[in-house]
Amino acid sequence: MNAIAAPVSPFPTEATTREAQAAIRDEFAFFGDWSERYQYLIDLGRKLPDLPAEWKSEEHRLHGCQSMVWIVAEGDANRLDFHAISDSAIVSGLIYLALRVYSGRSAREIADTDADYIGDIGLARHLSPTRSNGLAALLGFIRERAREQL
């Protein structure tokens, strides 16, 4: 990969994956219905830094998503950083949540952490099958990069 300056990442926002998932649960519990939660997801997606144009290529495209998603992993077993974005507002919000839990963590912490927040906030029940498949592909990519470092 060429030496491309990575966007400044806002992650991690919490000290551990456990704390990140607890914060996500608390935030989503605040909203009364799923229209508010979808709007919150869209707002979170807007916080993702854009990717360099060079990273928006087939080489970095995440397959398994109906939307266009690009993801780049950097780092080693001590710390893996993920940079990702989508052309879909809601998918960008899903990316934000995943990166909040996993980006900036050790490969061991990533590999040992299940994405419990998805079920805990009811997200699994409210995603279309194509978005569910895309989220599974995103989480699979993240965990696979972690396993490669172990």
FIKOLZA-1660 file (N, C-alpha, C; in steps of 0.1 Angstrom, whole numbers, plus 5000, padded with zeros to 4 digits):
% residues 150
   i   px   py   pz ch aa at
   1 5008 4988 5000  A  M  N
   1 5000 5000 5000  A  M CA
   1 5009 5012 5000  A  M  C
   2 5005 5022 4993  A  N  N
   2 5012 5035 4992  A  N CA
   2 5011 5042 5005  A  N  C
   3 5021 5051 5008  A  A  N
   3 5021 5059 5020  A  A CA
   3 5010 5070 5018  A  A  C
   4 4998 5067 5023  A  I  N
   4 4988 5077 5022  A  I CA
   4 4985 5081 5037  A  I  C
   5 4984 5094 5039  A  A  N
   5 4981 5099 5052  A  A CA
   5 4967 5094 5057  A  A  C
   6 4966 5087 5068  A  A  N
   6 4954 5082 5073  A  A CA
   6 4946 5094 5079  A  A  C
   7 4933 5094 5077  A  P  N
   7 4925 5105 5084  A  P CA
   7 4926 5104 5099  A  P  C
   8 4925 5115 5105  A  V  N
   8 4925 5115 5120  A  V CA
   8 4913 5107 5125  A  V  C
   9 4916 5097 5133  A  S  N
   9 4905 5089 5138  A  S CA
   9 4900 5093 5151  A  S  C
  10 4887 5093 5153  A  P  N
  10 4881 5097 5166  A  P CA
  10 4881 5085 5176  A  P  C
  11 4887 5074 5172  A  F  N
  11 4886 5061 5180  A  F CA
  11 4899 5058 5186  A  F  C
  12 4899 5051 5197  A  P  N
  12 4887 5047 5205  A  P CA
  12 4882 5059 5213  A  P  C
  13 4869 5059 5216  A  T  N
  13 4863 5070 5224  A  T CA
  13 4862 5065 5239  A  T  C
  14 4862 5052 5241  A  E  N
  14 4862 5047 5255  A  E CA
  14 4875 5038 5256  A  E  C
  15 4878 5035 5269  A  A  N
  15 4891 5028 5272  A  A CA
  15 4891 5014 5268  A  A  C
  16 4879 5007 5268  A  T  N
  16 4878 4993 5265  A  T CA
  16 4866 4990 5256  A  T  C
  17 4866 4978 5250  A  T  N
  17 4855 4974 5242  A  T CA
  17 4842 4973 5250  A  T  C
  18 4844 4968 5263  A  R  N
  18 4833 4966 5272  A  R CA
  18 4827 4980 5275  A  R  C
  19 4835 4990 5278  A  E  N
  19 4830 5003 5280  A  E CA
  19 4823 5009 5268  A  E  C
  20 4829 5007 5256  A  A  N
  20 4823 5012 5244  A  A CA
  20 4809 5006 5242  A  A  C
  21 4807 4993 5244  A  Q  N
  21 4794 4987 5242  A  Q CA
  21 4784 4991 5253  A  Q  C
  22 4789 4994 5265  A  A  N
  22 4780 4999 5275  A  A CA
  22 4775 5013 5272  A  A  C
  23 4784 5021 5267  A  A  N
  23 4780 5035 5263  A  A CA
  23 4770 5034 5251  A  A  C
  24 4772 5026 5242  A  I  N
  24 4763 5024 5230  A  I CA
  24 4749 5020 5236  A  I  C
  25 4749 5010 5245  A  R  N
  25 4736 5006 5250  A  R CA
  25 4729 5017 5258  A  R  C
  26 4736 5025 5266  A  D  N
  26 4731 5036 5273  A  D CA
  26 4725 5047 5263  A  D  C
  27 4732 5050 5253  A  E  N
  27 4728 5060 5244  A  E CA
  27 4715 5056 5236  A  E  C
  28 4715 5044 5232  A  F  N
  28 4703 5039 5224  A  F CA
  28 4691 5037 5233  A  F  C
  29 4693 5035 5246  A  A  N
  29 4682 5034 5256  A  A CA
  29 4675 5047 5258  A  A  C
  30 4682 5058 5255  A  F  N
  30 4676 5071 5256  A  F CA
  30 4665 5074 5246  A  F  C
  31 4665 5067 5235  A  F  N
  31 4656 5070 5224  A  F CA
  31 4643 5061 5226  A  F  C
  32 4632 5068 5223  A  G  N
  32 4619 5061 5225  A  G CA
  32 4615 5051 5214  A  G  C
  33 4619 5054 5202  A  D  N
  33 4615 5046 5190  A  D CA
  33 4626 5045 5180  A  D  C
  34 4623 5036 5170  A  W  N
  34 4634 5033 5161  A  W CA
  34 4636 5044 5150  A  W  C
  35 4626 5053 5148  A  S  N
  35 4628 5064 5139  A  S CA
  35 4639 5073 5145  A  S  C
  36 4638 5075 5159  A  E  N
  36 4648 5084 5165  A  E CA
  36 4662 5077 5165  A  E  C
  37 4662 5064 5167  A  R  N
  37 4675 5056 5167  A  R CA
  37 4681 5056 5153  A  R  C
  38 4673 5055 5142  A  Y  N
  38 4679 5056 5129  A  Y CA
  38 4685 5070 5126  A  Y  C
  39 4678 5080 5131  A  Q  N
  39 4683 5094 5130  A  Q CA
  39 4696 5095 5137  A  Q  C
  40 4697 5089 5149  A  Y  N
  40 4709 5089 5156  A  Y CA
  40 4721 5082 5149  A  Y  C
  41 4717 5071 5143  A  L  N
  41 4727 5063 5135  A  L CA
  41 4732 5072 5123  A  L  C
  42 4723 5079 5117  A  I  N
  42 4727 5088 5106  A  I CA
  42 4736 5099 5111  A  I  C
  43 4733 5105 5123  A  D  N
  43 4741 5115 5129  A  D CA
  43 4755 5110 5132  A  D  C
  44 4756 5098 5137  A  L  N
  44 4769 5092 5141  A  L CA
  44 4777 5090 5128  A  L  C
  45 4771 5085 5117  A  G  N
  45 4778 5083 5105  A  G CA
  45 4784 5096 5099  A  G  C
  46 4778 5107 5102  A  R  N
  46 4783 5120 5097  A  R CA
  46 4796 5123 5104  A  R  C
  47 4799 5117 5116  A  K  N
  47 4811 5120 5123  A  K CA
  47 4823 5112 5118  A  K  C
  48 4821 5103 5109  A  L  N
  48 4833 5095 5104  A  L CA
  48 4841 5105 5095  A  L  C
  49 4854 5104 5097  A  P  N
  49 4863 5112 5088  A  P CA
  49 4862 5106 5074  A  P  C
  50 4863 5114 5064  A  D  N
  50 4863 5109 5050  A  D CA
  50 4876 5102 5048  A  D  C
  51 4876 5093 5038  A  L  N
  51 4888 5085 5034  A  L CA
  51 4895 5093 5023  A  L  C
  52 4908 5091 5022  A  P  N
  52 4915 5096 5011  A  P CA
  52 4910 5090 4998  A  P  C
  53 4909 5097 4987  A  A  N
  53 4903 5092 4974  A  A CA
  53 4910 5079 4970  A  A  C
  54 4923 5078 4973  A  E  N
  54 4931 5066 4969  A  E CA
  54 4926 5053 4976  A  E  C
  55 4920 5055 4988  A  W  N
  55 4915 5044 4995  A  W CA
  55 4901 5039 4991  A  W  C
  56 4894 5048 4983  A  K  N
  56 4881 5044 4978  A  K CA
  56 4883 5037 4965  A  K  C
  57 4888 5025 4966  A  S  N
  57 4892 5017 4954  A  S CA
  57 4887 5003 4956  A  S  C
  58 4887 4996 4946  A  E  N
  58 4882 4982 4947  A  E CA
  58 4891 4974 4957  A  E  C
  59 4903 4977 4958  A  E  N
  59 4912 4970 4967  A  E CA
  59 4907 4971 4982  A  E  C
  60 4901 4982 4985  A  H  N
  60 4896 4984 4999  A  H CA
  60 4881 4983 5000  A  H  C
  61 4875 4979 4990  A  R  N
  61 4860 4978 4991  A  R CA
  61 4856 4965 4999  A  R  C
  62 4846 4967 5007  A  L  N
  62 4841 4956 5015  A  L CA
  62 4830 4949 5008  A  L  C
  63 4832 4937 5004  A  H  N
  63 4822 4929 4996  A  H CA
  63 4813 4923 5006  A  H  C
  64 4800 4921 5002  A  G  N
  64 4790 4916 5011  A  G CA
  64 4780 4927 5016  A  G  C
  65 4783 4939 5012  A  C  N
  65 4774 4950 5015  A  C CA
  65 4767 4954 5002  A  C  C
  66 4755 4958 5003  A  Q  N
  66 4748 4963 4991  A  Q CA
  66 4753 4977 4988  A  Q  C
  67 4755 4985 4999  A  S  N
  67 4761 4998 4998  A  S CA
  67 4775 4997 4995  A  S  C
  68 4781 5008 4990  A  M  N
  68 4795 5009 4988  A  M CA
  68 4802 5012 5002  A  M  C
  69 4811 5003 5006  A  V  N
  69 4818 5004 5018  A  V CA
  69 4833 5002 5015  A  V  C
  70 4841 5011 5020  A  W  N
  70 4855 5010 5019  A  W CA
  70 4861 5009 5033  A  W  C
  71 4871 5000 5035  A  I  N
  71 4877 4999 5048  A  I CA
  71 4892 4996 5047  A  I  C
  72 4899 5002 5056  A  V  N
  72 4914 5000 5056  A  V CA
  72 4918 4997 5070  A  V  C
  73 4926 4987 5072  A  A  N
  73 4932 4984 5085  A  A CA
  73 4946 4987 5086  A  A  C
  74 4951 4993 5097  A  E  N
  74 4965 4997 5099  A  E CA
  74 4969 4992 5113  A  E  C
  75 4981 4988 5114  A  G  N
  75 4986 4986 5127  A  G CA
  75 4992 4972 5129  A  G  C
  76 4993 4967 5141  A  D  N
  76 4998 4954 5144  A  D CA
  76 4991 4948 5156  A  D  C
  77 4996 4938 5162  A  A  N
  77 4989 4931 5173  A  A CA
  77 4986 4940 5185  A  A  C
  78 4995 4950 5187  A  N  N
  78 4993 4959 5198  A  N CA
  78 4982 4969 5196  A  N  C
  79 4980 4973 5184  A  R  N
  79 4969 4983 5181  A  R CA
  79 4966 4982 5166  A  R  C
  80 4953 4980 5164  A  L  N
  80 4947 4980 5150  A  L CA
  80 4938 4991 5149  A  L  C
  81 4940 4999 5139  A  D  N
  81 4931 5011 5136  A  D CA
  81 4924 5008 5123  A  D  C
  82 4911 5011 5123  A  F  N
  82 4903 5008 5111  A  F CA
  82 4898 5022 5107  A  F  C
  83 4898 5024 5094  A  H  N
  83 4892 5036 5087  A  H CA
  83 4882 5031 5077  A  H  C
  84 4870 5036 5078  A  A  N
  84 4860 5031 5069  A  A CA
  84 4849 5042 5067  A  A  C
  85 4842 5040 5056  A  I  N
  85 4831 5049 5052  A  I CA
  85 4822 5042 5042  A  I  C
  86 4810 5047 5041  A  S  N
  86 4800 5042 5032  A  S CA
  86 4794 5053 5024  A  S  C
  87 4788 5050 5013  A  D  N
  87 4780 5060 5006  A  D CA
  87 4765 5060 5011  A  D  C
  88 4762 5052 5021  A  S  N
  88 4749 5051 5027  A  S CA
  88 4750 5058 5041  A  S  C
  89 4741 5066 5044  A  A  N
  89 4741 5073 5057  A  A CA
  89 4739 5064 5069  A  A  C
  90 4729 5055 5068  A  I  N
  90 4727 5045 5079  A  I CA
  90 4739 5035 5080  A  I  C
  91 4744 5031 5069  A  V  N
  91 4755 5022 5070  A  V CA
  91 4767 5029 5076  A  V  C
  92 4769 5041 5073  A  S  N
  92 4780 5049 5079  A  S CA
  92 4778 5049 5094  A  S  C
  93 4766 5050 5099  A  G  N
  93 4763 5049 5113  A  G CA
  93 4767 5036 5119  A  G  C
  94 4763 5025 5112  A  L  N
  94 4767 5012 5116  A  L CA
  94 4782 5010 5117  A  L  C
  95 4789 5016 5107  A  I  N
  95 4804 5016 5107  A  I CA
  95 4809 5023 5119  A  I  C
  96 4803 5035 5122  A  Y  N
  96 4808 5043 5134  A  Y CA
  96 4807 5034 5147  A  Y  C
  97 4796 5027 5148  A  L  N
  97 4794 5019 5161  A  L CA
  97 4805 5008 5161  A  L  C
  98 4807 5001 5150  A  A  N
  98 4817 4990 5150  A  A CA
  98 4831 4996 5153  A  A  C
  99 4834 5007 5147  A  L  N
  99 4848 5013 5149  A  L CA
  99 4849 5018 5163  A  L  C
 100 4838 5023 5169  A  R  N
 100 4839 5027 5183  A  R CA
 100 4842 5016 5192  A  R  C
 101 4837 5004 5189  A  V  N
 101 4840 4992 5197  A  V CA
 101 4854 4987 5195  A  V  C
 102 4858 4986 5182  A  Y  N
 102 4869 4978 5178  A  Y CA
 102 4882 4986 5174  A  Y  C
 103 4881 4998 5168  A  S  N
 103 4892 5005 5163  A  S CA
 103 4901 5010 5175  A  S  C
 104 4914 5009 5173  A  G  N
 104 4923 5014 5183  A  G CA
 104 4926 5005 5194  A  G  C
 105 4922 4992 5192  A  R  N
 105 4924 4982 5203  A  R CA
 105 4934 4972 5198  A  R  C
 106 4938 4963 5208  A  S  N
 106 4948 4953 5205  A  S CA
 106 4940 4942 5197  A  S  C
 107 4948 4934 5190  A  A  N
 107 4942 4923 5182  A  A CA
 107 4936 4913 5192  A  A  C
 108 4942 4911 5203  A  R  N
 108 4936 4901 5213  A  R CA
 108 4922 4906 5218  A  R  C
 109 4921 4919 5221  A  E  N
 109 4909 4925 5226  A  E CA
 109 4898 4924 5215  A  E  C
 110 4902 4927 5203  A  I  N
 110 4892 4926 5192  A  I CA
 110 4887 4912 5190  A  I  C
 111 4897 4902 5190  A  A  N
 111 4893 4888 5188  A  A CA
 111 4885 4883 5199  A  A  C
 112 4887 4888 5211  A  D  N
 112 4879 4883 5223  A  D CA
 112 4866 4889 5225  A  D  C
 113 4862 4899 5217  A  T  N
 113 4850 4907 5220  A  T CA
 113 4839 4904 5210  A  T  C
 114 4828 4899 5214  A  D  N
 114 4817 4897 5206  A  D CA
 114 4809 4910 5205  A  D  C
 115 4802 4912 5194  A  A  N
 115 4795 4925 5192  A  A CA
 115 4781 4924 5199  A  A  C
 116 4781 4923 5212  A  D  N
 116 4769 4922 5219  A  D CA
 116 4760 4933 5218  A  D  C
 117 4765 4945 5215  A  Y  N
 117 4757 4957 5214  A  Y CA
 117 4746 4956 5204  A  Y  C
 118 4749 4948 5193  A  I  N
 118 4739 4947 5182  A  I CA
 118 4726 4941 5187  A  I  C
 119 4727 4931 5195  A  G  N
 119 4715 4925 5201  A  G CA
 119 4709 4933 5212  A  G  C
 120 4718 4938 5220  A  D  N
 120 4714 4946 5232  A  D CA
 120 4706 4958 5229  A  D  C
 121 4708 4965 5218  A  I  N
 121 4701 4977 5214  A  I CA
 121 4689 4974 5205  A  I  C
 122 4688 4961 5201  A  G  N
 122 4677 4957 5192  A  G CA
 122 4680 4960 5177  A  G  C
 123 4692 4962 5175  A  L  N
 123 4696 4965 5161  A  L CA
 123 4693 4954 5151  A  L  C
 124 4696 4942 5156  A  A  N
 124 4695 4930 5148  A  A CA
 124 4680 4928 5142  A  A  C
 125 4671 4932 5151  A  R  N
 125 4657 4931 5147  A  R CA
 125 4652 4942 5137  A  R  C
 126 4660 4953 5136  A  H  N
 126 4655 4964 5129  A  H CA
 126 4663 4967 5116  A  H  C
 127 4672 4958 5112  A  L  N
 127 4680 4960 5100  A  L CA
 127 4674 4951 5089  A  L  C
 128 4674 4956 5077  A  S  N
 128 4670 4948 5066  A  S CA
 128 4680 4936 5064  A  S  C
 129 4676 4926 5057  A  P  N
 129 4686 4915 5055  A  P CA
 129 4699 4919 5048  A  P  C
 130 4698 4928 5039  A  T  N
 130 4710 4933 5032  A  T CA
 130 4719 4941 5041  A  T  C
 131 4713 4949 5050  A  R  N
 131 4722 4956 5060  A  R CA
 131 4727 4947 5070  A  R  C
 132 4720 4937 5074  A  S  N
 132 4725 4927 5084  A  S CA
 132 4737 4920 5078  A  S  C
 133 4736 4916 5065  A  N  N
 133 4747 4909 5058  A  N CA
 133 4759 4918 5057  A  N  C
 134 4757 4931 5054  A  G  N
 134 4768 4940 5054  A  G CA
 134 4774 4942 5067  A  G  C
 135 4766 4943 5078  A  L  N
 135 4772 4945 5091  A  L CA
 135 4780 4932 5095  A  L  C
 136 4775 4921 5091  A  A  N
 136 4783 4908 5094  A  A CA
 136 4796 4908 5086  A  A  C
 137 4796 4913 5074  A  A  N
 137 4808 4914 5066  A  A CA
 137 4818 4923 5072  A  A  C
 138 4813 4935 5077  A  L  N
 138 4822 4945 5083  A  L CA
 138 4828 4939 5096  A  L  C
 139 4820 4933 5105  A  L  N
 139 4825 4927 5117  A  L CA
 139 4835 4915 5114  A  L  C
 140 4832 4908 5103  A  G  N
 140 4840 4897 5099  A  G CA
 140 4854 4902 5095  A  G  C
 141 4854 4913 5087  A  F  N
 141 4866 4919 5082  A  F CA
 141 4875 4923 5094  A  F  C
 142 4869 4930 5104  A  I  N
 142 4876 4935 5116  A  I CA
 142 4882 4923 5124  A  I  C
 143 4874 4913 5126  A  R  N
 143 4879 4902 5134  A  R CA
 143 4890 4894 5127  A  R  C
 144 4888 4893 5114  A  E  N
 144 4898 4886 5106  A  E CA
 144 4912 4893 5106  A  E  C
 145 4911 4906 5105  A  R  N
 145 4924 4914 5106  A  R CA
 145 4930 4912 5119  A  R  C
 146 4922 4911 5130  A  A  N
 146 4928 4908 5143  A  A CA
 146 4934 4895 5144  A  A  C
 147 4927 4884 5139  A  R  N
 147 4932 4871 5140  A  R CA
 147 4945 4870 5132  A  R  C
 148 4946 4877 5121  A  E  N
 148 4959 4877 5113  A  E CA
 148 4971 4882 5121  A  E  C
 149 4968 4890 5131  A  Q  N
 149 4979 4896 5139  A  Q CA
 149 4983 4888 5151  A  Q  C
 150 4974 4878 5154  A  L  N
 150 4977 4870 5166  A  L CA
 150 4986 4858 5163  A  L  C
% end
